[in-house]
Structures are given as structure tokens and as C-alpha cells.
């Protein structure tokens, strides 16, 4: 199982660049802004495409070394949570407890293996949740990077909001955020401050620019 945790983490890290680039491009496409990958980013001498998607006098922003550095920071967990390491520790502790209890209670080997499998099944679900959370967060980080480059080109700050999923699965903190974020949006520093304030009242710590907890389903958006 420890090996599975490492394999999944490596797989997710391998997909982070695509997720970041997807977020970056999707944010640009909202206002038909062209994205050009600068030569040399990601170790390549070629652009993503020599043909711009949107014709005419459209704005263009670069996907460059700054973005590659941001992706590496995400891969190194400097922004992401340390849930993988925590999960490894929790799993080892739980499996050791199952073995110790089995010895004390004189359980059979099949019974012990069955109890260990229950623990593994539970932690596998948590692995999937962590992976899904990380991918969602990286897409949002890519979106923000794209928006911020558009701000520089347009020479004006954007207002932002969080698209919060409705329903019983959404936590109270995000329900409150959905109520408190004005329809006209907030400057990014104001949105971060609001998330920190609301999150802390529910026992959450903001990670990056918009991640409060695992299994989060919010999307960072610019308010037109």
C-alpha cells in the first residue's frame, strides 16, 4: 500500500502540467485571449502551436518559464497539502495496530488479513480523494496565473469569485463563502483574505489561493 501511495502521487505529479495548462488556457479562452508557449519552456524549442486560435487583433499571453516554475512548486508540495505523507503514516499505524490486536486476541491469519484489507480499502478511497483535490487545485492555480497575465496586458485588476457546488456535499465554509462573495466579485487579495477568515472559523487553513480542504469542488473565476 505504501508503494501504491507513491505510485499514485507520481502519476498525479505527471498530470499536473496538463491540468495547469488546461486551467491556463480555459481562463484565456473566456475572453478569446491567445496562449503561446514560449520557446524553451518545459525544455522544448518549439511552441505549442504556430497558429493562434483566435484571429484578428486579439490579446496574447505567454505560457513561459514562470509557469513551469509554478508547476514544479506544486509538484514539490510547496503549495499542495502534505496529505500523502500523512496518509502513509496513518496507514502504517493502522496496519500495525491490526497486527498487534490480532496477536493479543489470537486471531487466525485469514481473519487478520481480512481486517488489514478493510484498512487498505478505506485508505485507497482517501487516496482517490486526495488526487482529485490536487488536480482541481492545480487547474485553479493555472486559471489564476492566466488571469494575472491578462491583468498585466490589460493594465487593470480583475475581480474574482468562487463557483461553489450546491448541495449537501458542500461544506458550511463554502456555503458561507458563496453567500459573502459579492456578485461583482473581489480583488484577488480580498478573496484570499475572506477565504482565510471564513476557513479559520471552520478549522480550515487556506492552501495556495483557493484550497481549503480535501474533496473541494470550487472553481476560481473572473467576474466579467
C-alpha positions as CSV (number, residue, x, y, z in Angstrom):
1,X,0.0,0.0,0.0
2,X,2.9,2.4,0.7
3,X,4.0,1.7,-2.8
4,X,0.5,2.4,-4.1
5,X,0.6,5.8,-2.4
6,X,4.0,6.6,-4.1
7,X,2.8,5.4,-7.5
8,X,-0.4,7.5,-7.3
9,X,1.5,10.6,-6.2
10,X,4.0,10.1,-9.1
11,X,1.0,9.7,-11.5
12,X,-0.7,12.8,-10.3
13,X,2.5,14.8,-10.4
14,X,2.9,13.6,-14.0
15,X,-0.5,15.0,-14.9
16,X,-0.1,18.3,-13.0
17,X,1.4,20.2,-16.0
18,X,-1.5,19.2,-18.3
19,X,-4.0,20.2,-15.6
20,X,-2.3,23.6,-15.0
21,X,-2.1,24.3,-18.8
22,X,-5.8,23.3,-19.2
23,X,-6.7,25.8,-16.5
24,X,-4.4,28.4,-18.0
25,X,-6.0,28.0,-21.5
26,X,-9.6,27.8,-20.3
27,X,-9.3,31.1,-18.4
28,X,-7.8,32.7,-21.5
29,X,-10.5,31.3,-23.8
30,X,-13.2,33.0,-21.7
31,X,-12.3,36.3,-23.4
32,X,-10.7,34.8,-26.6
33,X,-7.2,35.6,-25.5
34,X,-4.5,33.6,-27.3
35,X,-1.9,31.5,-25.4
36,X,1.6,31.0,-26.8
37,X,4.1,28.7,-25.2
38,X,7.4,30.4,-25.2
39,X,10.3,28.6,-26.8
40,X,12.4,26.8,-24.1
41,X,9.7,26.4,-21.5
42,X,9.5,22.7,-20.5
43,X,12.9,22.1,-22.1
44,X,11.4,22.5,-25.7
45,X,12.5,24.7,-28.5
46,X,9.0,24.6,-30.1
47,X,5.8,26.5,-29.4
48,X,2.7,24.6,-28.6
49,X,1.3,25.9,-31.9
50,X,2.5,28.3,-34.5
51,X,-1.2,29.2,-35.3
52,X,-3.1,31.4,-33.0
53,X,-6.6,30.0,-32.1
54,X,-8.3,33.4,-32.2
55,X,-7.8,35.5,-35.3
56,X,-7.7,39.3,-35.7
57,X,-6.3,41.8,-33.2
58,X,-6.6,39.6,-30.1
59,X,-4.6,39.7,-27.0
60,X,-2.0,37.1,-26.4
61,X,-0.3,35.9,-23.2
62,X,2.7,33.6,-22.8
63,X,2.9,30.3,-21.1
64,X,6.5,30.6,-20.0
65,X,9.2,29.7,-17.5
66,X,7.4,31.4,-14.7
67,X,4.6,28.9,-15.2
68,X,7.0,25.9,-15.4
69,X,8.5,27.1,-12.1
70,X,5.0,27.3,-10.6
71,X,4.2,23.7,-11.7
72,X,7.4,22.5,-10.2
73,X,6.5,24.2,-6.9
74,X,3.1,22.4,-7.0
75,X,4.9,19.1,-7.7
76,X,7.2,19.6,-4.8
77,X,4.3,20.2,-2.4
78,X,5.4,23.7,-1.5
79,X,1.8,24.7,-2.1
80,X,-0.1,21.5,-2.0
81,X,-1.0,19.7,1.2
82,X,1.2,17.1,2.8
83,X,-1.7,14.6,2.8
84,X,0.3,11.9,1.0
85,X,2.9,11.8,3.8
86,X,0.2,11.9,6.5
87,X,-1.6,9.1,4.8
88,X,1.5,6.9,4.7
89,X,1.9,7.4,8.4
90,X,-1.7,6.8,9.2
91,X,-1.8,3.6,7.1
92,X,1.3,2.2,8.7
93,X,-0.1,2.9,12.2
94,X,-3.4,1.3,11.5
95,X,-1.9,-1.8,9.9
96,X,0.5,-2.2,12.8
97,X,-2.5,-1.9,15.2
98,X,-4.4,-4.6,13.3
99,X,-1.4,-7.0,13.6
100,X,-0.9,-6.2,17.3
101,X,-4.6,-6.7,18.1
102,X,-4.6,-9.9,16.2
103,X,-1.7,-11.3,18.2
104,X,-3.2,-10.3,21.5
105,X,-6.7,-11.7,20.6
106,X,-5.3,-14.8,18.9
107,X,-7.0,-14.2,15.6
108,X,-6.4,-16.5,12.7
109,X,-4.2,-15.4,9.7
110,X,-7.2,-15.2,7.3
111,X,-9.1,-13.0,9.9
112,X,-6.1,-10.8,10.3
113,X,-5.6,-10.4,6.5
114,X,-9.3,-9.5,6.2
115,X,-9.0,-6.8,8.8
116,X,-5.9,-5.4,7.1
117,X,-7.8,-5.4,3.8
118,X,-10.6,-3.3,5.3
119,X,-8.0,-0.7,6.4
120,X,-6.4,-0.7,2.9
121,X,-9.8,-0.3,1.2
122,X,-10.6,2.7,3.3
123,X,-7.3,4.4,2.7
124,X,-7.5,3.7,-1.1
125,X,-10.7,5.8,-1.1
126,X,-8.8,8.6,0.6
127,X,-6.0,8.4,-2.0
128,X,-8.5,8.9,-4.8
129,X,-10.0,11.9,-2.9
130,X,-6.5,13.5,-2.5
131,X,-5.7,13.0,-6.2
132,X,-9.0,14.6,-7.3
133,X,-8.4,17.5,-4.9
134,X,-4.9,18.2,-6.2
135,X,-6.0,18.2,-9.8
136,X,-8.8,20.6,-9.1
137,X,-6.5,22.9,-7.2
138,X,-3.9,22.9,-9.9
139,X,-6.4,23.8,-12.6
140,X,-7.5,26.7,-10.4
141,X,-3.8,27.8,-10.0
142,X,-3.4,27.7,-13.8
143,X,-6.5,29.7,-14.2
144,X,-5.3,32.4,-11.8
145,X,-1.9,32.6,-13.5
146,X,-3.6,33.2,-16.8
147,X,-5.9,35.8,-15.3
148,X,-3.0,37.6,-13.7
149,X,-1.1,37.8,-17.0
150,X,-4.2,39.2,-18.7
151,X,-4.4,41.8,-16.0
152,X,-0.8,42.9,-16.9
153,X,-1.7,43.1,-20.6
154,X,-4.9,45.0,-20.0
155,X,-3.3,47.1,-17.2
156,X,-6.3,46.7,-14.9
157,X,-7.1,44.4,-12.0
158,X,-9.8,41.8,-12.3
159,X,-12.5,40.9,-9.8
160,X,-12.8,37.2,-8.8
161,X,-15.3,34.8,-7.4
162,X,-15.6,31.2,-6.5
163,X,-18.1,29.0,-8.2
164,X,-19.3,26.8,-5.3
165,X,-21.1,23.5,-5.9
166,X,-24.5,23.4,-4.4
167,X,-26.0,20.5,-2.4
168,X,-25.5,18.7,0.8
169,X,-21.9,17.6,0.0
170,X,-20.7,21.2,0.0
171,X,-19.2,22.2,3.4
172,X,-20.6,25.0,5.6
173,X,-17.4,27.1,5.0
174,X,-18.0,27.2,1.2
175,X,-21.8,27.8,1.7
176,X,-20.8,30.9,3.7
177,X,-18.2,32.0,1.1
178,X,-20.9,31.7,-1.6
179,X,-23.1,34.0,0.5
180,X,-20.4,36.5,1.3
181,X,-18.7,36.9,-2.0
182,X,-20.5,39.9,-3.7
183,X,-21.9,39.4,-7.2
184,X,-19.4,41.9,-8.6
185,X,-16.6,39.8,-7.2
186,X,-13.5,40.7,-5.1
187,X,-9.9,41.7,-5.9
188,X,-7.7,38.6,-5.5
189,X,-6.1,39.7,-2.3
190,X,-9.6,40.4,-0.8
191,X,-10.8,37.0,-1.9
192,X,-7.8,35.4,-0.3
193,X,-8.4,37.3,3.0
194,X,-12.1,36.3,3.0
195,X,-11.2,32.6,2.5
196,X,-8.7,32.8,5.3
197,X,-11.1,34.4,7.6
198,X,-14.1,32.1,6.9
199,X,-11.9,29.0,6.6
200,X,-10.2,29.6,10.0
201,X,-13.7,29.8,11.7
202,X,-14.4,26.3,10.5
203,X,-10.9,24.9,11.3
204,X,-9.5,25.1,7.8
205,X,-6.2,26.6,6.6
206,X,-6.1,28.1,3.1
207,X,-3.5,26.4,0.8
208,X,-2.4,28.2,-2.3
209,X,-5.0,30.7,-3.5
210,X,-8.3,28.8,-3.2
211,X,-7.9,25.3,-1.5
212,X,-9.4,24.9,2.0
213,X,-9.9,21.2,2.3
214,X,-9.8,17.8,0.5
215,X,-12.5,16.9,-1.9
216,X,-13.1,20.6,-2.6
217,X,-15.1,21.3,-5.8
218,X,-14.8,25.0,-6.3
219,X,-13.8,26.8,-9.5
220,X,-11.9,30.1,-9.5
221,X,-13.5,32.6,-12.0
222,X,-13.0,36.1,-13.1
223,X,-16.1,38.3,-12.9
224,X,-16.7,39.9,-16.3
